[in-house]
Amino acid sequence: MSDKKVFLIRHAHRDVMDRLDDNGLSLKGREQSRLIKKFFKRKDLTDKKILILTSPKLRCIETLLPLSEKLDIDLEVQEIFDEQTQNESFKDFEKRVENSVHTLINKNAEVVFVCSHGDFIPSFLERAVNQSIQLKKGALVELLIVDQKYKLIQVIQSL
């Protein structure tokens, strides 16, 4: 399989009226989502097999929805990219993250977008590129997978 680009995106700013709710984006978050779409509009994604994967949380779905609509590609909601749940041990969470690293390597796509959370992404990066990077909301990391190995290309904290 040829090289694959992976973009890990931390969900945009969320509505924090009730932190226990699975609430969507705030006004700031909707603007960040628009900027994500605009950023990728400048990338050459023509004729590429693209997957758009997201945590099941509404804030993640809403973060990538404008990009999904622009590219005319359905979002795929996948539990594996969710944040650690209250009923999930740290060991189980870490195992799920480890599985996701291998899952992305084996996806049949040239470009993969993943929207996840502030606990998931640093853990993923620790396993994929041996670096734990904290992302601001709406930030992204670009990775390249070559010969079944991840390579860090860039971290963009603000678009």
N, C-alpha and C positions, 0 to 999 in steps of 0.2 A: 504494500500500500504506500502511496506517496505521503509526503509531509502533510501534517494537519495543523491548522491554527485553532487554538482554543482561547476564547475570551471569557474570563471569569469576571462577573460584574456583581458588585455588592448592590443590593436593592437601594433605590433612591430614598430620600427622606420620607418617613412615614407620618401619618396622622397619629399623634400621640394622646388623643383625648382619653383613651383607656388602653394602656399598654398590654392588657391581657387579651384584648380583642384582636382578631385577625383583621386589622383595619388596613385600608389602602394608603395611597400616597397623599401627602399634604400638597399644598400649592407649590411649595419649593420642590417637592419630589416630582411633581408633574413636569416642572421646568427641567429638572435634571434628566428625566426620561426623554424629553424632547431633544435635549442636547446629546444624549446617547445616540438617538436615531440620526441626528445631524452628523455626528462624528463618523458613524458607519456609512452614511450616504457618500462620504468622500473616499471610502475604501473601494477597491475594485472587487466586487463580489459577483460580478457577472459570470454566468455559466459555472458557478461553484455549487457543489452539493452542500447545503447548509442545514444544520439542525439548531433549533432554539429550544433549550431545556431550562426548566425553572422549578424552583421549590414550589410547593403547593400554597405557600402563603400569598395572600392577595397583593401585598406590597411588591413581591417579586414578579408576579404575573403582570401587574400594572407597569412595572419598570420596563419590561421588554415588549409589552403590547404594541406601542407605536412602531418599534423596529419590525416586529412580526407583521404588522399590517403593511408597512412600507415594502418589505421584501415579499409579501404575499406567501408567508410560510406560517403554518400553524405552530403555536406554542405546544410543547410537550411537557406536561406537569409530571415531575418525578419525585417521589418521596425521598429518594437517596440524597437529594440536594437540600433537604430541609435542615433547619437549625436543630440543635439538640433539644429533644422534648423533655418534659418534666419526668416522664416515666422511663427515660432512657439513661442507663448508666454511662459514665464517661468512657468506659472501656467499649461499650456497644457503639457509642457515637464514633469513637476513633476507628473502630472496625468498619463502620459504614463509610466513613471518609476514605479509608484505605481502599475499600471496594470501588468507590467512585473514581479514584485515580485510574484504576485498571479498566473500569467501564468506559471512560472517555477514550482511552487508547484504542479500544476495540469498536468504537462507533464508526459506522460507514458514512463518513462525511469528510469534506475538505475543510470546512469551517464549522466550529461548534461554539455557540453562545450558551453560557450557563449563568443564571442569576441565582444567587444564594445569599448567605448571611455573614455577619461579622464574626461568628464563631467558626463557621464551616470553612470559609476561604483561607484563613491563616493555617488551619490544620491541613487542608488540602495542599497548600503550597509547601508546607514543611515536608510532606511526603513526596511531592512531585519534583521540587527543585531545591530541597534542603534549606528553605528560607521561610520564616514565618513573617508575613507582611500584613500589617493592619491596614485595612482600606477604609477610607471615609465613605459615607453613604453616596452612592452614585458613581463611585470610582471603579476602575477596571484594571485587570492584569491581562497582558497578551502573552500567550505561551505558544511554543512550537513543539510539536511532537515529531521527532525524527528517530527512526529505528527503535520505536517503542520507548523512547526516553523523552522527557520534557526538558525544554530549554526556555528560560525566562527571557522574553524579548523586551518588554517594557511594563512599567507601572504608571498609570495616569490617575492621580488623586483628584484632579478637578478638570472638567471639560469646559 
